[in-house]
């Protein structure tokens, strides 16, 4: 499955209005795109880390870790036409072990699929 990065503010806001799941390591927002918005079978993912996470070094580290987890988990997903936004949580996204972050994302996806 192809992962594409969300870049437009409009897409982030649309995902924020849809469902969300809160885990220890991150917050995951999920939005199913309308049929007229989907051109090819792709999953779009956006990453956000506010200044609460820390300075630029910590924010970038948090986003790098979330990108790695998303590639690992969402890259194998069969759901297309869906937008996800992964939001870093202060402290826990950076300090949490990789396997725990991975299980956080898998849990959030199961919760949002219901």
PyMOL commands that set and color helices and strands:
alter all, ss='L'
color gray80, all
select helices_A, chain A and resi 9-17+56-74+92-95+98-113
alter helices_A, ss='H'
color red, helices_A
select strands_A, chain A and resi 2-5+19-22+26-32+42-48+82-88
alter strands_A, ss='S'
color yellow, strands_A
deselect
rebuild
show_as cartoon
